[in-house]
């Protein structure tokens, strides 16, 4: 009996052991497969997030797109929503059939440091395809001060976040502005009430000079603004997005789609972006500035897209992202948010990647807050590329970051290599993507620059390490391929003597030292050769931060190994600016006349390697209906017949998300917004203001406080004596002393015009002005005079506007004031 029991027990133990080993093996294999092999291959999943709109007076505006997680509110500057006198705002939620579990909202200060209220919405009403509710915000908001409204929509058990700035103010005339913009685009499309269109615009000597429907502005003719002979129809109506508003002006953008009939009867689709800057008067709304861009949606399935001269991109801008393989047989290019490849030997187009859908399209599809950058094209037609910004749909829907992907031409499969999630806003992500991103040849490491920090990411372990930090604005540049990158070690635009250069493929960093009493500055890369300038410290003149003088007596060209391949050193002539255009460097130059630097004739440097590019690149062609169109030359003549079209599939299932940590010590920059988006990052406030003035834009600081707004200046204003800081009455122009006395961030505005700095006076911030008669304090102005106060005195006096302009200009327009930001 015991022997039978032992046999039974032995068999039982072996069975259990076998089952345990089998289960462990299955689990291990499953974990390995899930980690290394995606589950399925298919088309990208459709968008699932609801859209949230603002509504006022029956007009819908400010379409908000949802984020999958809570974002840093200081990064969420996309729209502004005026509140009614009762502090109300009506929201519309387009849920696309998804169940909405709950809605709540929070009001926070724009710097994110204080929450004023956090409220759950108790009443939601169904209105056709929308769910609506009127939000009654609390009474803790101050007049004429912006806040952030954060809306949380919970659907299917997940929370989705939406953001807009809100403003409680009198006399904003939002309804008039919205009606003007809606009427303007409609009149242009339908060619109606052309006298009204003509009265709004300002033709001048630049009228229709471009001869292109791709770009139009306030100076073009009524015929051009009403689309010439294109004869379009509205395809998808715009939802206005209000980006700036104050008691004097408003700025808004409209994004919509139009269609037109081609000569062969096919339908062409165009994306249109319009920017309006408006002013309200007692009689009517005035159009201060207008800009329109038009870009044709590339569609080889229905449109004729090949021509003997190249690929027909149609009406579009000239900043096309493209790259070819070494033999020039395969070209990858991006058009309107979609990455395509074209194989010349087989005459096949392949749609590799893109958020826009060809069917079931809505505003989520062509939301353009992302950029595609081509990193590599192989001779086999494989492509490595990156997508940076907001993810419209797919596995990362609602995320912010950079996805790195590889496309295999043989299998037509797109595989995600990694997704770098970040708290940066979409526009800054796109800037960093263009500046610096590289995937090593073995696809083992990714290098990226994020907010001044250079990161290395191991794709095997998802480990993130910092290669360098303190990389400041204007102090770095990257090569065309992305393999090489250079920056100033000291991080000083006008005072660095050490240049660091890295080869991302090997990870090796080399150091370039300036000579004694000299400074260096990385300028650009010409193909893969670093171009940096050398200036003598005695020639560098930056007493007021931005808009300084950095005359370079020598330009040095070095390859990736540090070998000098060219030196540009014109005796007695200095380079003051460099602009790269394909294989050409355009040089701004100056000469020393013994007392000052004066402008000299410009010069150019042409790359020695241009032979391979002669038959590649962009070209233009004149047509009767579409006017000037863009073609992409591919190295040989093409047939003008129909081409085959294919589409990729995406491998999904594996999670390759890596979170990029925030920079704990970010550089405090000034942000220039124009035409409805972020246009420039500036280190100094004076250079930001000059830039914004040129672009009809605004300047905000890192706390999102307004620094300067074009057009937001009263016709006259006087600052009350009690509002003049005592330290400014002393006449000191020392930044540290001003900040200690005022408790606010002091700014050097030198180089700005008197008209520009009067913005500060208009907003109750006196301006210190240096003159040959001593320091003056500008405490007011009217149409004909400035109101000047001498230090130590209590009574101001009139001084003519023209005389004031001449007085301060003679002393170099040296001005000082302060902003609303606290001193750090």
SEKE-937417 format. One record per residue (C-alpha): x negated, y negated, z negated. Coordinates in steps of 0.2 Angstrom, whole numbers, padded with zeros to 4 digits, always signed. Example, Ala and Ser with C-alpha at 12.3 -4.5 7.8 and 13.67 -1.06 7.14 Angstrom:
2
-0062+0022-0039
-0068+0005-0036
This chain:
824
+0000+0000+0000
-0014-0012-0005
-0023-0007+0011
-0008-0012+0022
-0006-0028+0012
-0024-0032+0016
-0022-0029+0034
-0006-0039+0035
-0014-0053+0025
-0029-0053+0037
-0018-0054+0052
-0008-0068+0044
-0023-0078+0040
-0030-0076+0058
-0013-0081+0066
-0012-0096+0054
-0030-0101+0058
-0027-0098+0077
-0012-0110+0076
-0021-0123+0066
-0036-0123+0078
-0023-0124+0093
-0014-0138+0085
-0030-0148+0081
-0037-0145+0099
-0020-0151+0106
-0020-0166+0095
-0038-0170+0099
-0036-0168+0118
-0020-0179+0117
-0030-0192+0108
-0044-0191+0120
-0032-0192+0135
-0022-0206+0128
-0038-0216+0125
-0047-0213+0141
-0033-0209+0154
-0018-0220+0157
-0001-0211+0157
+0007-0217+0173
+0004-0226+0189
+0018-0237+0196
+0023-0255+0200
+0021-0268+0186
+0037-0268+0175
+0049-0283+0177
+0050-0298+0165
+0060-0294+0149
+0059-0310+0139
+0073-0322+0138
+0071-0340+0144
+0076-0355+0133
+0082-0372+0140
+0085-0389+0132
+0101-0398+0137
+0107-0415+0135
+0122-0424+0143
+0126-0409+0154
+0109-0409+0161
+0097-0394+0159
+0079-0397+0157
+0063-0390+0149
+0063-0372+0153
+0053-0363+0138
+0043-0347+0141
+0042-0335+0126
+0026-0329+0118
+0024-0311+0110
+0017-0318+0094
+0016-0334+0084
+0004-0346+0092
-0006-0361+0085
+0006-0376+0087
-0009-0388+0091
-0011-0378+0107
+0007-0379+0112
+0008-0395+0122
+0019-0391+0137
+0035-0401+0135
+0044-0414+0125
+0062-0415+0120
+0071-0431+0114
+0084-0428+0101
+0101-0437+0100
+0104-0450+0086
+0111-0436+0076
+0095-0427+0077
+0103-0414+0088
+0097-0403+0102
+0107-0391+0112
+0098-0375+0118
+0103-0362+0131
+0096-0345+0130
+0096-0335+0147
+0094-0317+0140
+0096-0308+0157
+0107-0295+0149
+0097-0291+0134
+0105-0292+0117
+0100-0307+0106
+0099-0301+0088
+0096-0318+0079
+0089-0335+0082
+0080-0347+0070
+0069-0362+0072
+0056-0372+0062
+0050-0390+0063
+0032-0393+0060
+0020-0407+0061
+0010-0408+0077
-0006-0403+0068
+0003-0388+0061
-0001-0392+0043
+0016-0395+0036
+0033-0387+0039
+0048-0398+0038
+0062-0385+0039
+0065-0367+0043
+0083-0363+0048
+0092-0348+0054
+0105-0352+0068
+0122-0346+0062
+0133-0350+0077
+0129-0344+0095
+0141-0345+0109
+0142-0335+0125
+0143-0347+0140
+0142-0336+0156
+0124-0330+0158
+0118-0341+0144
+0119-0341+0125
+0121-0358+0118
+0119-0367+0101
+0117-0385+0095
+0103-0387+0083
+0105-0400+0069
+0088-0404+0063
+0084-0410+0045
+0082-0428+0040
+0064-0427+0035
+0058-0432+0053
+0051-0449+0055
+0057-0461+0069
+0045-0462+0084
+0034-0448+0078
+0032-0431+0088
+0035-0414+0080
+0034-0396+0086
+0050-0387+0087
+0047-0368+0086
+0061-0357+0091
+0061-0338+0086
+0073-0327+0097
+0074-0309+0091
+0079-0296+0104
+0078-0278+0103
+0069-0279+0086
+0055-0290+0093
+0052-0308+0089
+0048-0320+0104
+0042-0338+0101
+0046-0353+0110
+0038-0371+0108
+0042-0389+0113
+0038-0406+0105
+0053-0415+0099
+0055-0434+0097
+0068-0445+0087
+0067-0462+0095
+0079-0476+0101
+0080-0482+0119
+0072-0467+0128
+0084-0467+0143
+0082-0448+0146
+0098-0447+0156
+0093-0460+0168
+0076-0452+0171
+0083-0435+0174
+0096-0442+0186
+0083-0451+0195
+0071-0436+0198
+0086-0425+0203
+0092-0438+0215
+0075-0441+0223
+0071-0423+0227
+0088-0420+0234
+0088-0435+0245
+0071-0429+0252
+0077-0412+0256
+0093-0417+0263
+0087-0433+0272
+0101-0443+0264
+0101-0461+0257
+0084-0464+0265
+0085-0483+0260
+0084-0478+0242
+0069-0467+0245
+0061-0481+0254
+0064-0493+0240
+0056-0482+0228
+0039-0478+0237
+0024-0490+0240
+0017-0487+0258
+0000-0494+0260
-0016-0492+0271
-0017-0474+0265
+0001-0470+0271
+0001-0452+0279
-0018-0453+0281
-0020-0434+0277
-0007-0429+0290
-0002-0414+0279
+0013-0408+0270
+0002-0399+0257
+0000-0416+0248
+0010-0431+0247
+0011-0446+0235
+0020-0463+0232
+0010-0471+0246
+0017-0459+0260
+0031-0464+0272
+0049-0459+0270
+0047-0448+0285
+0033-0438+0277
+0041-0438+0260
+0057-0431+0268
+0047-0416+0275
+0044-0422+0293
+0049-0409+0305
+0049-0394+0293
+0067-0396+0290
+0067-0386+0274
+0082-0379+0263
+0082-0378+0244
+0078-0360+0240
+0077-0361+0221
+0082-0377+0212
+0071-0386+0200
+0073-0387+0181
+0064-0404+0176
+0051-0403+0163
+0048-0418+0153
+0030-0420+0148
+0029-0438+0140
+0042-0451+0135
+0041-0467+0125
+0051-0483+0125
+0043-0489+0141
+0039-0474+0152
+0042-0456+0155
+0033-0442+0164
+0041-0426+0171
+0037-0412+0183
+0048-0402+0194
+0044-0385+0201
+0055-0377+0214
+0055-0367+0230
+0061-0372+0248
+0063-0361+0263
+0060-0365+0282
+0063-0356+0298
+0047-0352+0308
+0046-0352+0327
+0049-0333+0328
+0064-0334+0317
+0056-0328+0301
+0059-0337+0284
+0044-0346+0276
+0045-0349+0257
+0036-0363+0249
+0032-0368+0231
+0034-0386+0227
+0027-0396+0212
+0032-0414+0210
+0026-0426+0197
+0035-0442+0192
+0030-0456+0182
+0045-0468+0178
+0049-0484+0170
+0066-0490+0165
+0072-0508+0167
+0089-0516+0165
+0092-0515+0183
+0086-0498+0188
+0073-0484+0186
+0056-0488+0194
+0045-0475+0201
+0027-0479+0195
+0019-0464+0202
+0023-0449+0212
+0014-0434+0218
+0019-0418+0227
+0010-0402+0232
+0017-0389+0243
+0010-0371+0245
+0016-0358+0257
+0020-0341+0249
+0009-0329+0259
+0020-0315+0266
+0012-0304+0280
+0027-0293+0280
+0039-0306+0287
+0027-0320+0294
+0014-0321+0307
-0002-0322+0297
-0016-0318+0309
-0024-0330+0322
-0039-0328+0332
-0047-0341+0321
-0043-0332+0305
-0030-0328+0292
-0016-0340+0292
-0012-0347+0275
-0001-0360+0281
+0003-0376+0272
-0007-0376+0256
-0021-0384+0246
-0039-0381+0251
-0046-0374+0234
-0043-0356+0239
-0051-0343+0228
-0059-0330+0240
-0074-0318+0241
-0080-0305+0254
-0091-0290+0253
-0109-0290+0258
-0105-0285+0276
-0091-0297+0278
-0078-0283+0282
-0067-0285+0267
-0060-0302+0260
-0051-0304+0244
-0041-0320+0242
-0028-0328+0230
-0013-0337+0237
+0001-0343+0225
-0003-0332+0211
-0005-0316+0221
-0022-0307+0225
-0023-0300+0242
-0037-0290+0252
-0039-0289+0271
-0049-0275+0279
-0054-0282+0296
-0058-0265+0304
-0041-0258+0300
-0031-0274+0301
-0023-0270+0284
-0017-0282+0270
-0015-0275+0253
-0006-0284+0239
-0017-0280+0224
-0010-0290+0210
+0003-0304+0206
+0016-0308+0194
+0028-0316+0207
+0041-0303+0213
+0048-0303+0231
+0066-0298+0224
+0076-0302+0209
+0066-0318+0207
+0068-0330+0193
+0058-0344+0184
+0048-0331+0175
+0040-0324+0191
+0032-0340+0198
+0028-0348+0181
+0011-0354+0186
+0001-0355+0169
-0012-0342+0175
-0027-0340+0186
-0034-0326+0196
-0053-0326+0198
-0061-0313+0210
-0077-0306+0202
-0083-0294+0215
-0079-0286+0232
-0088-0270+0237
-0091-0263+0255
-0078-0250+0251
-0065-0263+0248
-0064-0261+0229
-0061-0277+0219
-0065-0282+0202
-0055-0297+0196
-0049-0307+0181
-0032-0315+0176
-0032-0328+0163
-0018-0338+0155
+0000-0333+0151
+0005-0315+0156
+0022-0317+0165
+0026-0298+0164
+0019-0281+0163
+0012-0273+0147
+0005-0290+0141
+0021-0300+0144
+0021-0315+0133
+0002-0314+0129
-0011-0327+0130
-0028-0321+0136
-0039-0314+0150
-0036-0297+0158
-0051-0289+0168
-0046-0277+0181
-0053-0265+0194
-0044-0261+0211
-0049-0245+0219
-0046-0246+0238
-0046-0228+0241
-0032-0224+0229
-0024-0241+0229
-0024-0241+0210
-0027-0256+0198
-0034-0251+0182
-0036-0263+0167
-0053-0263+0159
-0049-0274+0145
-0037-0288+0139
-0045-0302+0129
-0032-0309+0118
-0035-0327+0112
-0026-0342+0103
-0032-0354+0116
-0019-0363+0126
-0016-0357+0144
-0024-0372+0152
-0040-0370+0142
-0041-0352+0145
-0040-0355+0164
-0054-0368+0162
-0065-0356+0152
-0061-0342+0165
-0068-0352+0179
-0083-0358+0170
-0089-0341+0163
-0084-0323+0165
-0094-0308+0170
-0092-0289+0170
-0108-0279+0171
-0112-0267+0185
-0109-0252+0175
-0092-0260+0168
-0099-0258+0151
-0099-0276+0145
-0089-0292+0148
-0096-0309+0144
-0085-0324+0142
-0085-0342+0135
-0071-0346+0124
-0070-0364+0116
-0089-0366+0115
-0093-0348+0110
-0102-0336+0121
-0095-0318+0117
-0101-0301+0123
-0088-0287+0122
-0092-0269+0123
-0079-0260+0133
-0084-0243+0125
-0081-0248+0107
-0071-0264+0109
-0084-0273+0098
-0085-0292+0100
-0102-0300+0096
-0107-0318+0097
-0122-0321+0109
-0122-0340+0106
-0111-0354+0099
-0112-0373+0099
-0110-0374+0118
-0103-0391+0120
-0093-0399+0134
-0103-0405+0148
-0118-0396+0142
-0117-0379+0152
-0114-0372+0170
-0112-0355+0178
-0117-0347+0194
-0105-0342+0208
-0105-0323+0205
-0104-0327+0186
-0120-0317+0182
-0130-0332+0177
-0126-0345+0164
-0136-0360+0156
-0132-0372+0142
-0141-0385+0131
-0147-0377+0114
-0145-0394+0105
-0128-0397+0112
-0131-0415+0116
-0126-0421+0133
-0138-0436+0133
-0152-0429+0121
-0156-0411+0123
-0174-0405+0127
-0171-0386+0127
-0161-0377+0140
-0156-0359+0138
-0152-0348+0153
-0145-0330+0152
-0144-0316+0164
-0128-0307+0159
-0133-0291+0168
-0148-0288+0158
-0143-0299+0143
-0160-0307+0143
-0161-0326+0138
-0175-0337+0143
-0179-0354+0137
-0184-0370+0147
-0192-0384+0137
-0193-0402+0142
-0209-0411+0143
-0214-0424+0129
-0201-0438+0128
-0190-0430+0141
-0172-0423+0141
-0164-0409+0151
-0147-0407+0158
-0139-0391+0168
-0130-0398+0183
-0124-0383+0193
-0129-0367+0202
-0132-0367+0221
-0127-0349+0224
-0137-0340+0211
-0151-0353+0208
-0149-0365+0193
-0151-0383+0196
-0156-0394+0181
-0161-0412+0180
-0175-0420+0170
-0174-0438+0163
-0186-0448+0153
-0180-0453+0136
-0184-0471+0139
-0173-0471+0154
-0158-0464+0145
-0146-0477+0138
-0130-0471+0128
-0127-0484+0115
-0109-0480+0115
-0107-0462+0118
-0097-0459+0134
-0100-0468+0150
-0119-0467+0147
-0134-0468+0158
-0144-0452+0162
-0155-0456+0177
-0165-0440+0182
-0181-0442+0191
-0182-0424+0195
-0171-0409+0200
-0177-0392+0198
-0170-0376+0206
-0174-0359+0198
-0169-0342+0202
-0162-0330+0189
-0179-0324+0184
-0185-0342+0181
-0195-0344+0197
-0195-0362+0204
-0188-0361+0221
-0187-0380+0225
-0191-0397+0217
-0182-0413+0222
-0192-0428+0215
-0190-0444+0226
-0202-0457+0220
-0194-0472+0212
-0177-0465+0215
-0166-0457+0201
-0151-0445+0202
-0136-0451+0192
-0123-0438+0198
-0122-0421+0207
-0107-0414+0215
-0107-0397+0223
-0097-0392+0239
-0100-0375+0245
-0118-0375+0251
-0121-0393+0249
-0126-0404+0234
-0120-0422+0236
-0132-0434+0225
-0127-0451+0218
-0144-0460+0216
-0150-0476+0208
-0166-0487+0209
-0175-0496+0195
-0177-0515+0199
-0188-0519+0185
-0174-0523+0173
-0160-0512+0177
-0154-0497+0187
-0145-0502+0203
-0135-0491+0215
-0146-0483+0229
-0141-0474+0245
-0134-0456+0242
-0143-0440+0247
-0139-0422+0251
-0147-0405+0248
-0142-0391+0259
-0144-0373+0254
-0157-0363+0263
-0145-0348+0264
-0131-0354+0276
-0132-0343+0290
-0121-0329+0283
-0107-0342+0279
-0105-0350+0296
-0091-0339+0301
-0083-0337+0284
-0073-0350+0274
-0058-0362+0276
-0053-0371+0292
-0039-0382+0297
-0027-0381+0312
-0015-0395+0318
+0003-0389+0322
+0019-0399+0327
+0031-0392+0314
+0020-0389+0299
+0007-0402+0303
-0010-0397+0296
-0011-0379+0290
-0026-0369+0282
-0034-0354+0289
-0046-0342+0281
-0060-0337+0293
-0066-0319+0290
-0082-0318+0301
-0074-0312+0318
-0059-0316+0329
-0043-0308+0324
-0028-0302+0335
-0012-0312+0333
-0001-0297+0332
+0008-0289+0317
-0004-0282+0303
-0001-0267+0292
+0004-0271+0274
+0001-0260+0258
+0003-0263+0240
-0006-0257+0224
+0000-0248+0209
-0005-0251+0191
-0011-0238+0179
-0003-0241+0162
-0002-0232+0145
-0019-0236+0137
-0021-0251+0125
-0037-0260+0129
-0033-0276+0120
-0048-0285+0111
-0044-0300+0100
-0056-0314+0103
-0059-0323+0086
-0056-0342+0085
-0071-0354+0084
-0072-0359+0066
-0081-0375+0071
-0074-0381+0087
-0080-0396+0096
-0068-0411+0093
-0064-0416+0111
-0052-0428+0119
-0039-0421+0132
-0033-0430+0147
-0016-0425+0153
-0010-0430+0170
+0002-0424+0184
+0010-0413+0170
-0005-0403+0165
-0022-0404+0157
-0034-0412+0169
-0050-0415+0159
-0059-0412+0143
-0070-0427+0137
-0082-0428+0123
-0080-0446+0120
-0064-0457+0119
-0070-0471+0131
-0073-0459+0145
-0056-0450+0142
-0047-0467+0143
-0055-0472+0159
-0051-0455+0167
-0033-0456+0161
-0031-0474+0168
-0037-0468+0185
-0024-0453+0185
-0009-0462+0177
-0011-0450+0162
-0013-0449+0143
-0026-0445+0131
-0024-0435+0115
-0036-0429+0102
-0039-0411+0095
-0024-0415+0082
-0013-0419+0097
-0012-0437+0091
-0010-0449+0105
-0026-0459+0108
-0020-0469+0124
-0005-0468+0136
-0005-0477+0153
+0010-0489+0154
+0015-0487+0136
+0011-0505+0132
+0023-0519+0127
+0022-0535+0137
+0018-0545+0121
+0014-0540+0103
+0007-0548+0087
+0000-0537+0073
+0006-0543+0056
-0008-0549+0044
-0004-0536+0031
-0007-0522+0044
-0025-0528+0048
-0037-0517+0039
-0048-0527+0027
-0064-0519+0034
-0060-0525+0052
-0059-0543+0045
-0077-0542+0040
-0082-0540+0059
-0092-0524+0056
-0093-0513+0071
-0102-0499+0062
-0091-0483+0065
-0095-0476+0048
-0090-0492+0039
-0074-0493+0049
-0069-0475+0045
-0073-0477+0026
-0063-0493+0025
-0048-0488+0036
-0047-0469+0032
-0044-0465+0050
-0055-0460+0065
-0064-0475+0072
-0067-0475+0091
-0080-0483+0102
-0070-0490+0117
-0085-0498+0125
-0084-0498+0144
-0065-0499+0144
-0057-0514+0151
-0048-0527+0141
-0031-0521+0148
-0035-0504+0143
-0039-0508+0125
-0024-0519+0123
-0014-0502+0121
-0021-0501+0104
-0015-0518+0099
+0002-0514+0106
+0002-0500+0093
-0003-0510+0078
-0021-0506+0079
-0033-0521+0080
-0047-0521+0092
-0065-0527+0088
-0073-0535+0103
-0091-0541+0104
-0095-0557+0113
-0108-0570+0116
-0098-0580+0103
-0099-0567+0090
-0087-0553+0085
-0069-0556+0088
-0054-0547+0082
-0040-0545+0094
-0023-0545+0084
-0011-0549+0098
-0007-0554+0116
+0006-0560+0128
+0007-0562+0146
-0005-0577+0146
-0016-0575+0131
-0025-0564+0118
-0023-0568+0100
-0041-0569+0092
-0046-0569+0074
-0064-0574+0068
-0071-0563+0054
-0068-0571+0037
-0054-0581+0044
-0035-0579+0041
-0028-0589+0056
-0029-0582+0074
-0030-0593+0090
-0024-0592+0108
-0037-0587+0121
-0032-0586+0139
-0031-0568+0147
-0043-0572+0161
-0055-0581+0150
-0054-0566+0137
-0058-0554+0151
-0073-0564+0157
-0079-0567+0139
-0079-0548+0134
-0085-0542+0151
-0100-0553+0150
-0105-0543+0134
-0102-0526+0142
-0084-0524+0136
-0089-0518+0119
-0074-0513+0109
-0069-0504+0094
-0053-0498+0086
-0046-0482+0077
-0033-0468+0080
-0020-0460+0069
-0031-0445+0065
-0038-0444+0048
-0057-0444+0045
-0064-0426+0043
